[in-house]
């Protein structure tokens, strides 16, 4: 590992969907994810009316009744419909439309289609076989996360994700990136964000979705980095605006259903929002808002329907646990979406304990330290995976403790967050599915992931690690 790969030039702090700090190191840069915490009792926060226009209509039936859209057109413009889960989004004709629609037969709820700010990361190198496919990638040595989960051992055993299809619900992907283009299905890729394509351009200095995609399936092409499942097929489904970093519930739900209908084996959602059950939430501008608690309950219901639909269609759904640093055990005040939904695998984040220092001092590094920002709790976390951390930001090469992956340009960025942990698990899910010929129920995939995870601190369910830290090699060999 040589410092000559980097320069010392710095650029200012920027905001991109989540709070980020960016420092330029030539082709490799650093991103730190943080998550705004709910603080409804703070007298420094001004509550104001939410800037809501569109309405989400949820029917009592879990699929849309025949003729329902036509009936709704009398009350405004239907702008989106997800018949598989009984949801229609309408731009109301007037301020009285919501009440009129709510009284229609078969309507369960009418709620604002909220837009919220979602979550937006050499001793062990010798563990890889000298013939490992990763060794041909220029920056493979920086990918401590691959070694933490024993991905090179899985590749050496012949398991690379071929035959599995991973849909990445995020902020879009750089379709021209040489590490992603070989595995990206551009025909299936789609955007649900009005006015934005599924892909991102070179002008985007950091792309959350592109970074996540590289962790899952950066190609085996001797170029930059390599993904957990380097021969898996990936599909970009844009559900978060790359311009604002926020997304509407209807975009997310439509993306889930689209992926399920398009042959997804795995969905990765490195995104999330935290709601207070009494109706407080952070809007797309990061401002604390208040809606009737029943609104949020019905938004949760609609997304659970979408997740259930995909699960029944055979899709394994992997999501971030969240970056709030909170213990969700016994915390009935808040709800994490989608991590607390049923039929999803919520992933917490792990990190090294100053990896660079261990490396230069000949010490075997500990790669399984709980990340300082990661949400946790036995009731929340199913499994843990590398997400990186920034505890040693005042020491040389502190950014090496974060996760290196692809970005537009093409470039490589270090980033830290549970957004980086989730795709490690999604990649391992692809390895498992690929091993089984591309067909495997999400129940069986989940069971295999959890039973082969490495126990870090307890034999049962851990507060921080769930069933353990994911192990790619054990997942495909046991």
KAURBEL-V607847 format. One record per residue. N is the residue number from 1. RES is the residue in three letters. PSI is psi in whole degrees, -180 to 180 (* if undefined). Layout:
n: <N | N>
res: <RES | RES>
psi: <PSI | PSI>
This chain:
n: <1 | 2 | 3 | 4 | 5 | 6 | 7 | 8 | 9 | 10 | 11 | 12 | 13 | 14 | 15 | 16 | 17 | 18 | 19 | 20 | 21 | 22 | 23 | 24 | 25 | 26 | 27 | 28 | 29 | 30 | 31 | 32 | 33 | 34 | 35 | 36 | 37 | 38 | 39 | 40 | 41 | 42 | 43 | 44 | 45 | 46 | 47 | 48 | 49 | 50 | 51 | 52 | 53 | 54 | 55 | 56 | 57 | 58 | 59 | 60 | 61 | 62 | 63 | 64 | 65 | 66 | 67 | 68 | 69 | 70 | 71 | 72 | 73 | 74 | 75 | 76 | 77 | 78 | 79 | 80 | 81 | 82 | 83 | 84 | 85 | 86 | 87 | 88 | 89 | 90 | 91 | 92 | 93 | 94 | 95 | 96 | 97 | 98 | 99 | 100 | 101 | 102 | 103 | 104 | 105 | 106 | 107 | 108 | 109 | 110 | 111 | 112 | 113 | 114 | 115 | 116 | 117 | 118 | 119 | 120 | 121 | 122 | 123 | 124 | 125 | 126 | 127 | 128 | 129 | 130 | 131 | 132 | 133 | 134 | 135 | 136 | 137 | 138 | 139 | 140 | 141 | 142 | 143 | 144 | 145 | 146 | 147 | 148 | 149 | 150 | 151 | 152 | 153 | 154 | 155 | 156 | 157 | 158 | 159 | 160 | 161 | 162 | 163 | 164 | 165 | 166 | 167 | 168 | 169 | 170 | 171 | 172 | 173 | 174 | 175 | 176 | 177 | 178 | 179 | 180 | 181 | 182 | 183 | 184 | 185 | 186 | 187 | 188 | 189 | 190 | 191 | 192 | 193 | 194 | 195 | 196 | 197 | 198 | 199 | 200 | 201 | 202 | 203 | 204 | 205 | 206 | 207 | 208 | 209 | 210 | 211 | 212 | 213 | 214 | 215 | 216 | 217 | 218 | 219 | 220 | 221 | 222 | 223 | 224 | 225 | 226 | 227 | 228 | 229 | 230 | 231 | 232 | 233 | 234 | 235 | 236 | 237 | 238 | 239 | 240 | 241 | 242 | 243 | 244 | 245 | 246 | 247 | 248 | 249 | 250 | 251 | 252 | 253 | 254 | 255 | 256 | 257 | 258 | 259 | 260 | 261 | 262 | 263 | 264 | 265 | 266 | 267 | 268 | 269 | 270 | 271 | 272 | 273 | 274 | 275 | 276 | 277 | 278 | 279 | 280 | 281 | 282 | 283 | 284 | 285 | 286 | 287 | 288 | 289 | 290 | 291 | 292 | 293 | 294 | 295 | 296 | 297 | 298 | 299 | 300 | 301 | 302 | 303 | 304 | 305 | 306 | 307 | 308 | 309 | 310 | 311 | 312 | 313 | 314 | 315 | 316 | 317 | 318 | 319 | 320 | 321 | 322 | 323 | 324 | 325 | 326 | 327 | 328 | 329 | 330 | 331 | 332 | 333 | 334 | 335 | 336 | 337 | 338 | 339 | 340 | 341 | 342 | 343 | 344 | 345 | 346 | 347 | 348 | 349 | 350 | 351 | 352 | 353 | 354 | 355 | 356 | 357 | 358 | 359 | 360 | 361 | 362 | 363 | 364 | 365 | 366 | 367 | 368 | 369 | 370 | 371 | 372 | 373 | 374 | 375 | 376 | 377 | 378 | 379 | 380 | 381 | 382 | 383 | 384 | 385 | 386 | 387 | 388 | 389 | 390 | 391 | 392 | 393 | 394 | 395 | 396 | 397 | 398 | 399 | 400 | 401 | 402 | 403 | 404 | 405 | 406 | 407 | 408 | 409 | 410 | 411 | 412 | 413 | 414 | 415 | 416 | 417 | 418 | 419 | 420 | 421 | 422 | 423 | 424 | 425 | 426 | 427 | 428 | 429 | 430 | 431 | 432 | 433 | 434 | 435 | 436 | 437 | 438 | 439 | 440 | 441 | 442 | 443 | 444 | 445 | 446 | 447 | 448 | 449 | 450 | 451 | 452 | 453 | 454 | 455 | 456 | 457 | 458 | 459 | 460 | 461 | 462 | 463 | 464 | 465 | 466 | 467 | 468 | 469 | 470 | 471 | 472 | 473 | 474 | 475 | 476 | 477 | 478>
res: <UNK | UNK | UNK | UNK | UNK | UNK | UNK | UNK | UNK | UNK | UNK | UNK | UNK | UNK | UNK | UNK | UNK | UNK | UNK | UNK | UNK | UNK | UNK | UNK | UNK | UNK | UNK | UNK | UNK | UNK | UNK | UNK | UNK | UNK | UNK | UNK | UNK | UNK | UNK | UNK | UNK | UNK | UNK | UNK | UNK | UNK | UNK | UNK | UNK | UNK | UNK | UNK | UNK | UNK | UNK | UNK | UNK | UNK | UNK | UNK | UNK | UNK | UNK | UNK | UNK | UNK | UNK | UNK | UNK | UNK | UNK | UNK | UNK | UNK | UNK | UNK | UNK | UNK | UNK | UNK | UNK | UNK | UNK | UNK | UNK | UNK | UNK | UNK | UNK | UNK | UNK | UNK | UNK | UNK | UNK | UNK | UNK | UNK | UNK | UNK | UNK | UNK | UNK | UNK | UNK | UNK | UNK | UNK | UNK | UNK | UNK | UNK | UNK | UNK | UNK | UNK | UNK | UNK | UNK | UNK | UNK | UNK | UNK | UNK | UNK | UNK | UNK | UNK | UNK | UNK | UNK | UNK | UNK | UNK | UNK | UNK | UNK | UNK | UNK | UNK | UNK | UNK | UNK | UNK | UNK | UNK | UNK | UNK | UNK | UNK | UNK | UNK | UNK | UNK | UNK | UNK | UNK | UNK | UNK | UNK | UNK | UNK | UNK | UNK | UNK | UNK | UNK | UNK | UNK | UNK | UNK | UNK | UNK | UNK | UNK | UNK | UNK | UNK | UNK | UNK | UNK | UNK | UNK | UNK | UNK | UNK | UNK | UNK | UNK | UNK | UNK | UNK | UNK | UNK | UNK | UNK | UNK | UNK | UNK | UNK | UNK | UNK | UNK | UNK | UNK | UNK | UNK | UNK | UNK | UNK | UNK | UNK | UNK | UNK | UNK | UNK | UNK | UNK | UNK | UNK | UNK | UNK | UNK | UNK | UNK | UNK | UNK | UNK | UNK | UNK | UNK | UNK | UNK | UNK | UNK | UNK | UNK | UNK | UNK | UNK | UNK | UNK | UNK | UNK | UNK | UNK | UNK | UNK | UNK | UNK | UNK | UNK | UNK | UNK | UNK | UNK | UNK | UNK | UNK | UNK | UNK | UNK | UNK | UNK | UNK | UNK | UNK | UNK | UNK | UNK | UNK | UNK | UNK | UNK | UNK | UNK | UNK | UNK | UNK | UNK | UNK | UNK | UNK | UNK | UNK | UNK | UNK | UNK | UNK | UNK | UNK | UNK | UNK | UNK | UNK | UNK | UNK | UNK | UNK | UNK | UNK | UNK | UNK | UNK | UNK | UNK | UNK | UNK | UNK | UNK | UNK | UNK | UNK | UNK | UNK | UNK | UNK | UNK | UNK | UNK | UNK | UNK | UNK | UNK | UNK | UNK | UNK | UNK | UNK | UNK | UNK | UNK | UNK | UNK | UNK | UNK | UNK | UNK | UNK | UNK | UNK | UNK | UNK | UNK | UNK | UNK | UNK | UNK | UNK | UNK | UNK | UNK | UNK | UNK | UNK | UNK | UNK | UNK | UNK | UNK | UNK | UNK | UNK | UNK | UNK | UNK | UNK | UNK | UNK | UNK | UNK | UNK | UNK | UNK | UNK | UNK | UNK | UNK | UNK | UNK | UNK | UNK | UNK | UNK | UNK | UNK | UNK | UNK | UNK | UNK | UNK | UNK | UNK | UNK | UNK | UNK | UNK | UNK | UNK | UNK | UNK | UNK | UNK | UNK | UNK | UNK | UNK | UNK | UNK | UNK | UNK | UNK | UNK | UNK | UNK | UNK | UNK | UNK | UNK | UNK | UNK | UNK | UNK | UNK | UNK | UNK | UNK | UNK | UNK | UNK | UNK | UNK | UNK | UNK | UNK | UNK | UNK | UNK | UNK | UNK | UNK | UNK | UNK | UNK | UNK | UNK | UNK | UNK | UNK | UNK | UNK | UNK | UNK | UNK | UNK | UNK | UNK | UNK | UNK | UNK | UNK | UNK | UNK | UNK | UNK | UNK | UNK | UNK | UNK | UNK | UNK | UNK | UNK | UNK | UNK | UNK | UNK | UNK>
psi: <121 | 135 | -13 | -12 | -14 | 158 | 173 | 8 | 141 | 151 | 162 | 173 | 141 | 166 | 131 | 81 | -42 | 172 | 131 | 150 | 133 | 130 | 135 | 128 | 71 | -117 | -4 | 128 | 170 | 136 | 131 | 123 | 140 | 165 | 129 | 131 | 145 | 133 | 70 | -14 | -3 | 127 | 4 | -8 | 130 | 120 | 137 | 166 | 137 | 145 | 75 | 132 | -53 | 149 | 139 | 121 | 122 | 125 | 159 | -34 | 147 | -6 | 153 | 127 | 149 | 135 | 2 | -41 | -44 | -39 | -40 | -28 | -16 | -14 | 4 | -169 | 121 | 119 | -13 | 146 | 134 | 80 | -26 | -23 | 11 | 44 | 135 | 138 | 130 | 141 | 108 | 148 | -32 | 178 | -14 | -3 | -39 | -46 | -39 | -44 | -41 | -26 | -3 | 147 | 135 | 2 | 123 | -44 | 152 | 116 | 155 | 140 | 79 | 141 | 124 | 162 | 116 | 171 | 124 | * | * | 86 | -47 | -16 | -31 | -8 | -23 | 142 | 142 | -22 | 6 | 137 | -25 | -25 | -16 | -10 | 134 | -39 | 22 | -36 | -20 | -9 | 68 | -30 | -34 | -36 | -33 | -37 | 6 | 36 | -42 | -35 | -37 | -42 | -44 | -26 | -2 | 13 | 115 | 6 | 2 | 132 | -9 | 147 | 119 | 121 | 127 | 103 | 106 | -147 | 18 | 166 | 144 | 105 | -18 | -2 | 126 | -21 | -17 | -34 | -40 | -25 | -4 | 124 | 100 | -27 | -36 | -20 | 143 | 150 | 136 | 9 | 115 | 130 | 3 | 140 | 168 | -23 | 163 | 155 | 176 | -18 | -18 | 110 | -31 | 135 | 114 | -49 | -37 | -40 | -45 | -43 | -39 | -36 | -39 | -50 | 40 | 136 | 156 | 86 | 15 | 38 | -73 | -81 | 179 | 145 | 169 | -40 | 78 | -7 | 12 | 154 | 136 | 149 | 129 | 123 | 105 | 118 | -5 | 132 | 128 | -17 | -36 | -19 | 12 | 166 | 151 | 150 | -39 | -32 | -45 | -49 | -42 | -38 | -39 | -48 | -41 | -46 | -44 | -39 | -12 | 14 | 22 | 138 | -36 | 140 | 130 | 127 | 93 | 66 | 166 | 165 | 148 | 128 | 142 | 137 | -14 | 5 | -7 | 144 | 165 | 126 | -174 | -17 | 5 | 17 | 135 | 128 | 168 | 126 | 159 | 137 | -31 | -28 | -49 | -36 | -40 | -30 | -41 | -43 | -44 | -42 | -34 | -38 | -43 | -44 | -45 | -39 | -47 | -42 | -43 | -24 | 3 | 23 | 130 | 125 | 119 | 133 | 160 | 144 | -31 | 158 | 24 | -9 | 26 | 149 | 118 | -3 | 124 | 10 | 89 | -4 | -32 | 159 | 130 | 123 | 129 | 7 | -28 | 6 | 159 | 155 | 26 | 158 | 108 | 132 | 126 | 171 | 142 | 168 | 162 | 167 | 79 | 72 | -43 | -43 | -44 | -41 | -49 | -20 | 8 | 25 | 136 | 119 | 148 | 115 | 8 | 33 | 134 | 129 | 141 | -28 | -14 | 133 | 154 | -178 | 139 | -28 | -12 | -51 | 129 | -38 | 161 | 159 | 164 | 125 | -14 | 169 | 177 | 32 | -26 | 37 | -18 | 6 | 160 | 140 | 31 | -29 | -16 | -16 | -6 | -177 | 127 | 130 | -176 | 151 | 169 | 161 | -55 | 150 | 174 | 136 | 143 | 136 | 153 | 136 | 163 | -15 | -26 | -25 | -45 | -47 | -24 | -42 | -40 | -38 | -41 | -38 | -40 | -38 | -44 | -46 | -41 | -40 | -33 | 27 | 17 | 4 | 120 | 137 | 147 | -29 | -44 | -36 | -47 | -45 | -42 | -42 | -46 | -39 | -21 | 2 | 148 | 125 | 127 | -46 | -25 | 161 | -24 | -129 | 126 | 150 | -41 | -33 | -1 | -126 | 0 | 177 | 131 | 140 | 109 | -42 | -49 | -35 | -28 | 0 | -10 | *>
